Amino acid sequence: MNINGSVDLTFDPGAGCVGSLTNDATQVHSIALQQFGRVLAGGIFTSYDNQLRDNIVRLSDNAASFQNLSARAHVFTGQRILIAGFIIEGSENKTLLIRGIGPSLASFGISTPLADPTLYLFDHTGALIATNDNWKATQQAQIQAMGLAPPNDLEAAILVTLAPGAYTALLQGKAMSTGIALAQVYDVAPNANAQPRNLSGRAFVGTGNDVLIGGTIIGGNAGNLLRVLVRALGPSLASAGVATPLADPTLSLRDANGNVMANNDNWKDSQQADIAATGKAPPNDHESAILALLAPGNYTAIVAGKNGTTGVALIEFYNLP
């Protein structure tokens, strides 16, 4: 069923449940609903839609979900590096590919790309899980098999399987170098019973090409929508020890064609009641937020400083129920 109660005509059970390991006829005894639109079916069968499945199978309704996070910014040093954060929720481990892109941005017209990005992945305790400088140095075969290898040998990538929890990826320049870089987090195991529910990027916000650009790809059936809250935080970062937070961030949400879907300066200017009801209203009145129902596709959110101001800011995407 679709979220409006209508029948999902895109769902095709194929050959369905077939076969038996006993003399009993093929049967489905029980069905259980799991997180994220997964359905677990158990009974007497040996295959589902011509795939071997002995007596138990998990089905997915291909509900809308985050498939990719990206954050692009000018990477400096100290508190002005690029930090990507994400929270995995669910009952299974999730495999992700994390990339740090720099040199190849020159082909997109970026005049000052980061020449040699490095990546560091930490868990919620601050323990280092993995690090990478040049992606071919480790995991080359596995990353190439994903079809998502970075375009340049000096770019970084980490392929990792993580338990549900909160994680942080730091992208900085080798030998303290600076330039514009792109941090990306790809969900390469969409069928696992776990999903990224919160995605964020923190960096220094300048002007022109040096603004902070967050992006996400939403996957799923065209008939499914994802309720997303996008936030741009600045002043409240001071309480987290950021010395130069962006005093008054502005936020612009755009579709895959670059069309503006919504703009916001101060979050109470519009949607105040709806945003407050999510329990995730920005801590400061000068911070920005947009609540939207988004169909599967590509979206970007641009964080800039009001009247050309600069400072460190945080872009966040929340997957809301």
RODO-2510 file (C-alpha; in nm, 4 decimals, decimal comma):
residues 321
     n   res          X          Y          Z
     1     m     0,0000     0,0000     0,0000
     2     n     0,1062     0,3598    -0,0591
     3     i     0,1101     0,6060     0,2290
     4     n    -0,2318     0,7367     0,1180
     5     g    -0,3888     0,3892     0,1462
     6     s    -0,4015     0,3166    -0,2256
     7     v    -0,2638    -0,0042    -0,3741
     8     d     0,1012     0,0199    -0,4810
     9     l     0,0774    -0,1005    -0,8410
    10     t     0,4578    -0,1005    -0,8739
    11     f     0,4929    -0,3918    -0,6300
    12     d     0,5539    -0,7142    -0,8206
    13     p     0,5850    -1,0379    -0,6193
    14     g     0,7168    -1,2170    -0,9274
    15     a     0,6970    -1,5943    -0,8886
    16     g     0,6175    -1,5561    -0,5176
    17     c     0,6913    -1,8301    -0,2636
    18     v     0,7520    -2,1704    -0,4227
    19     g     0,8683    -2,5174    -0,3145
    20     s     0,8853    -2,7148     0,0074
    21     l     1,1509    -2,9010     0,2056
    22     t     0,8821    -3,1382     0,3343
    23     n     0,5787    -3,3064     0,1860
    24     d     0,3641    -3,0112     0,2912
    25     a     0,2323    -2,7657     0,0356
    26     t     0,3926    -2,4230    -0,0019
    27     q     0,2560    -2,1965     0,2699
    28     v     0,3148    -1,8556     0,4273
    29     h     0,2435    -1,8859     0,7977
    30     s     0,3274    -1,5431     0,9320
    31     i     0,4134    -1,1897     0,8241
    32     a     0,5869    -0,9304     1,0414
    33     l     0,6412    -0,5603     0,9680
    34     q     0,9946    -0,4374     1,0377
    35     q     1,1480    -0,0900     1,0348
    36     f     1,1780     0,1131     0,7153
    37     g     0,8995    -0,0630     0,5251
    38     r     1,0517    -0,4112     0,5387
    39     v     0,8213    -0,7143     0,5617
    40     l     0,9427    -1,0472     0,6993
    41     a     0,7519    -1,3551     0,5760
    42     g     0,7937    -1,7062     0,7141
    43     g     0,6417    -2,0420     0,6254
    44     i     0,7075    -2,3447     0,4077
    45     f     0,8910    -2,2578     0,0845
    46     t     1,2342    -2,2912    -0,0741
    47     s     1,2448    -1,9829    -0,2942
    48     y     1,0901    -1,6415    -0,3447
    49     d     1,0710    -1,5029    -0,6978
    50     n     1,3240    -1,7651    -0,8144
    51     q     1,5779    -1,6752    -0,5431
    52     l     1,6694    -1,9416    -0,2865
    53     r     1,5073    -1,8602     0,0461
    54     d     1,4502    -2,1483     0,2878
    55     n     1,1281    -2,0767     0,4794
    56     i     1,1977    -1,7083     0,5462
    57     v     1,2286    -1,4022     0,3235
    58     r     1,2511    -1,0274     0,3732
    59     l     1,0650    -0,8029     0,1308
    60     s     1,1063    -0,4288     0,0849
    61     d     0,8483    -0,1789    -0,0313
    62     n     1,1345     0,0427    -0,1541
    63     a     1,0200     0,3233     0,0737
    64     a     1,1861     0,6623     0,0293
    65     s     1,5111     0,6991     0,2231
    66     f     1,8441     0,8832     0,2199
    67     q     2,0874     0,7128    -0,0194
    68     n     2,3633     0,9723    -0,0252
    69     l     2,4926     1,2719     0,1669
    70     s     2,7342     1,5256     0,0289
    71     a     2,8809     1,8437     0,1704
    72     r     3,0982     2,0853    -0,0289
    73     a     3,2955     2,3669     0,1268
    74     h     3,6309     2,5411     0,1361
    75     v     3,8535     2,3318     0,3614
    76     f     4,0949     2,5254     0,5790
    77     t     4,2633     2,4027     0,8989
    78     g     4,1689     2,3693     1,2667
    79     q     3,7962     2,4212     1,3226
    80     r     3,7549     2,5110     0,9555
    81     i     3,7958     2,1630     0,8077
    82     l     3,4950     1,9808     0,6588
    83     i     3,3126     1,7458     0,8971
    84     a     3,0400     1,5071     0,7801
    85     g     2,8219     1,3372     1,0405
    86     f     2,5564     1,0685     1,0185
    87     i     2,3394     0,8547     1,2444
    88     i     2,2491     0,4963     1,1487
    89     e     1,9283     0,3523     1,2930
    90     g     1,7998    -0,0035     1,2626
    91     s     1,8645    -0,3595     1,3734
    92     e     2,1448    -0,4554     1,1327
    93     n     2,4863    -0,3298     1,0293
    94     k     2,5072    -0,0847     0,7402
    95     t     2,7766    -0,0728     0,4714
    96     l     2,8734     0,2767     0,3553
    97     l     3,1258     0,4247     0,1151
    98     i     3,2742     0,7548     0,2340
    99     r     3,4646     0,9655    -0,0189
   100     g     3,6814     1,2767     0,0025
   101     i     3,6901     1,4509    -0,3365
   102     g     3,9211     1,7387    -0,4296
   103     p     4,1297     1,7469    -0,7504
   104     s     3,8494     1,6237    -0,9770
   105     l     3,6340     1,9258    -0,8813
   106     a     3,8468     2,1291    -1,1235
   107     s     3,6525     1,9690    -1,4096
   108     f     3,3366     2,1328    -1,2665
   109     g     3,4841     2,4818    -1,2790
   110     i     3,6243     2,4963    -0,9247
   111     s     3,9391     2,7088    -0,9479
   112     t     4,0830     2,6216    -0,6049
   113     p     4,0134     2,2517    -0,5372
   114     l     4,1784     2,0740    -0,2449
   115     a     4,4827     1,9053    -0,4027
   116     d     4,5114     1,6025    -0,1726
   117     p     4,2209     1,5312     0,0655
   118     t     4,2497     1,2902     0,3587
   119     l     3,9676     1,1163     0,5491
   120     y     3,9328     1,0123     0,9133
   121     l     3,6299     0,8178     1,0415
   122     f     3,5381     0,8244     1,4128
   123     d     3,2628     0,6639     1,6200
   124     h     3,0496     0,8443     1,8795
   125     t     3,3176     0,7982     2,1497
   126     g     3,5806     0,9702     1,9357
   127     a     3,7643     0,6431     1,8628
   128     l     3,9305     0,6303     1,5205
   129     i     3,7765     0,3568     1,3020
   130     a     3,9583     0,4097     0,9723
   131     t     4,1666     0,6598     0,7786
   132     n     4,2650     0,7010     0,4154
   133     d     4,4779     0,9367     0,2080
   134     n     4,4757     0,7965    -0,1463
   135     w     4,1907     0,5550    -0,2181
   136     k     4,3989     0,3010    -0,4126
   137     a     4,6278     0,2501    -0,1140
   138     t     4,3677     0,0267     0,0551
   139     q     4,0439    -0,1446    -0,0558
   140     q     4,1030    -0,0620    -0,4235
   141     a     3,9331    -0,3745    -0,5607
   142     q     3,6340    -0,3495    -0,3275
   143     i     3,5762     0,0196    -0,4017
   144     q     3,6057    -0,0312    -0,7769
   145     a     3,3534    -0,3148    -0,7559
   146     m     3,1003    -0,0659    -0,6163
   147     g     3,1284     0,1474    -0,9306
   148     l     3,1921     0,4517    -0,7122
   149     a     3,5704     0,4870    -0,7226
   150     p     3,6930     0,8486    -0,6883
   151     p     3,7980     0,9984    -1,0239
   152     n     4,1471     1,0994    -0,9040
   153     d     4,4119     0,8783    -0,7406
   154     l     4,4862     1,1482    -0,4798
   155     e     4,1278     1,1441    -0,3546
   156     a     4,0276     0,9437    -0,0488
   157     a     3,7699     0,6725     0,0202
   158     i     3,6726     0,4361     0,3019
   159     l     3,4425     0,1363     0,2546
   160     v     3,3133     0,0304     0,5952
   161     t     3,0393    -0,1722     0,7637
   162     l     2,9045    -0,0008     1,0760
   163     a     2,6703    -0,0924     1,3581
   164     p     2,3787     0,1423     1,4301
   165     g     2,5047     0,4579     1,6004
   166     a     2,6536     0,8025     1,5403
   167     y     2,9663     0,8602     1,3312
   168     t     3,1817     1,1493     1,2119
   169     a     3,4060     1,1758     0,9056
   170     l     3,6723     1,4487     0,8970
   171     l     3,8004     1,5735     0,5622
   172     q     4,1142     1,7856     0,5612
   173     g     4,4065     1,8648     0,3346
   174     k     4,7276     1,6637     0,3472
   175     a     5,0147     1,8620     0,5031
   176     m     4,7689     2,1370     0,6099
   177     s     4,6802     2,2254     0,2494
   178     t     4,3547     2,4099     0,1768
   179     g     4,0953     2,4283    -0,0992
   180     i     3,7395     2,3362    -0,1932
   181     a     3,6476     1,9735    -0,1282
   182     l     3,3471     1,7438    -0,1310
   183     a     3,2663     1,4862     0,1384
   184     q     3,0245     1,2105     0,0353
   185     v     2,8550     0,9274     0,2236
   186     y     2,6943     0,6573     0,0046
   187     d     2,4567     0,3879     0,1295
   188     v     2,5788     0,0847    -0,0669
   189     a     2,3601    -0,1671     0,1208
   190     p     2,0055    -0,0287     0,0809
   191     n     1,8415    -0,3642     0,1584
   192     a     1,9857    -0,3879     0,5098
   193     n     1,7358    -0,3265     0,7898
   194     a     1,9138    -0,0040     0,8833
   195     q     1,9151     0,3467     0,7391
   196     p     2,0951     0,6795     0,7777
   197     r     1,8314     0,8940     0,9528
   198     n     2,0328     1,2102     1,0113
   199     l     2,3017     1,3562     0,7852
   200     s     2,5072     1,6674     0,8518
   201     g     2,8015     1,8714     0,7256
   202     r     2,9983     2,1346     0,9194
   203     a     3,2446     2,3735     0,7586
   204     f     3,3503     2,7330     0,7168
   205     v     3,1037     2,9422     0,5160
   206     g     3,2594     3,2069     0,2969
   207     t     3,1196     3,3917    -0,0026
   208     g     3,0872     3,3063    -0,3725
   209     n     3,2034     2,9474    -0,4336
   210     d     3,3020     2,9211    -0,0674
   211     v     2,9486     2,8815     0,0702
   212     l     2,8493     2,5501     0,2315
   213     i     2,6504     2,3218     0,0002
   214     g     2,4773     2,0154     0,1378
   215     g     2,3270     1,7569    -0,0911
   216     t     2,1236     1,4402    -0,0565
   217     i     1,9872     1,1730    -0,2874
   218     i     1,6539     1,0233    -0,1854
   219     g     1,5885     0,6764    -0,3215
   220     g     1,2657     0,4752    -0,3378
   221     n     0,9495     0,4364    -0,5426
   222     a     0,8198     0,7470    -0,7147
   223     g     0,4925     0,7277    -0,5200
   224     n     0,6659     0,7506    -0,1821
   225     l     0,7544     1,0789    -0,0150
   226     l     1,0098     1,1483     0,2565
   227     r     0,9402     1,4054     0,5280
   228     v     1,2655     1,5971     0,5667
   229     l     1,3747     1,8767     0,7970
   230     v     1,6732     2,0778     0,6719
   231     r     1,8495     2,3002     0,9254
   232     a     2,1306     2,5562     0,9014
   233     l     2,2904     2,6286     1,2382
   234     g     2,5388     2,9006     1,3241
   235     p     2,5129     3,0963     1,6503
   236     s     2,4371     2,7897     1,8639
   237     l     2,7676     2,6286     1,7602
   238     a     2,9416     2,8631     2,0040
   239     s     2,8161     2,6422     2,2882
   240     a     3,0002     2,3500     2,1241
   241     g     3,3300     2,5384     2,1364
   242     v     3,3303     2,6845     1,7834
   243     a     3,5191     3,0134     1,8068
   244     t     3,3848     3,1795     1,4889
   245     p     3,0284     3,0592     1,4237
   246     l     2,8232     3,2056     1,1395
   247     a     2,6114     3,4734     1,3084
   248     d     2,3064     3,4618     1,0800
   249     p     2,2845     3,1709     0,8322
   250     t     2,0447     3,1664     0,5379
   251     l     1,9158     2,8483     0,3746
   252     s     1,8017     2,7708     0,0202
   253     l     1,6599     2,4291    -0,0781
   254     r     1,6810     2,3387    -0,4474
   255     d     1,5782     2,0499    -0,6708
   256     a     1,7954     1,8548    -0,9157
   257     n     1,7554     2,1289    -1,1787
   258     g     1,8646     2,4043    -0,9426
   259     n     1,5117     2,5419    -0,9015
   260     v     1,4483     2,7049    -0,5643
   261     m     1,1940     2,5056    -0,3641
   262     a     1,2112     2,7154    -0,0481
   263     n     1,4231     2,9842     0,1179
   264     n     1,4551     3,0693     0,4860
   265     d     1,6486     3,3187     0,6949
   266     n     1,5165     3,2856     1,0509
   267     w     1,3266     2,9628     1,1183
   268     k     1,0382     3,1324     1,3014
   269     d     0,9613     3,3399     0,9905
   270     s     0,7642     3,0491     0,8391
   271     q     0,6530     2,6981     0,9412
   272     q     0,7236     2,7821     1,3058
   273     a     0,4509     2,5601     1,4526
   274     d     0,5260     2,2660     1,2240
   275     i     0,8998     2,2838     1,2872
   276     a     0,8532     2,3174     1,6631
   277     a     0,6267     2,0110     1,6588
   278     t     0,9115     1,7955     1,5250
   279     g     1,1079     1,8529     1,8444
   280     k     1,4061     1,9614     1,6340
   281     a     1,3639     2,3367     1,6122
   282     p     1,6956     2,5236     1,5807
   283     p     1,8259     2,6479     1,9190
   284     n     1,8695     3,0081     1,8020
   285     d     1,6100     3,2349     1,6400
   286     h     1,8654     3,3506     1,3799
   287     e     1,9156     2,9967     1,2524
   288     s     1,7299     2,8565     0,9521
   289     a     1,5054     2,5570     0,8842
   290     i     1,2847     2,4209     0,6065
   291     l     1,0356     2,1353     0,6468
   292     a     0,9467     1,9591     0,3210
   293     l     0,7915     1,6455     0,1725
   294     l     1,0376     1,5271    -0,0901
   295     a     0,9917     1,2719    -0,3673
   296     p     1,2839     1,0445    -0,4659
   297     g     1,5477     1,2530    -0,6432
   298     n     1,8478     1,4801    -0,5920
   299     y     1,8386     1,7879    -0,3701
   300     t     2,0846     2,0543    -0,2570
   301     a     2,0727     2,3002     0,0300
   302     i     2,2923     2,6112     0,0223
   303     v     2,4029     2,7785     0,3452
   304     a     2,5324     3,1352     0,3200
   305     g     2,5820     3,4198     0,5616
   306     k     2,3270     3,7020     0,5618
   307     n     2,4693     4,0155     0,3995
   308     g     2,7902     3,8321     0,3038
   309     t     2,8947     3,7421     0,6586
   310     t     3,1230     3,4447     0,7171
   311     g     3,1843     3,1820     0,9841
   312     v     3,1486     2,8138     1,0685
   313     a     2,8022     2,6614     1,0090
   314     l     2,6279     2,3254     1,0174
   315     i     2,3886     2,1889     0,7534
   316     e     2,1603     1,9030     0,8647
   317     f     1,9094     1,6714     0,6956
   318     y     1,6641     1,4833     0,9195
   319     n     1,4495     1,1918     0,8026
   320     l     1,1285     1,2407     1,0006
   321     p     0,8398     0,9962     1,0604
***
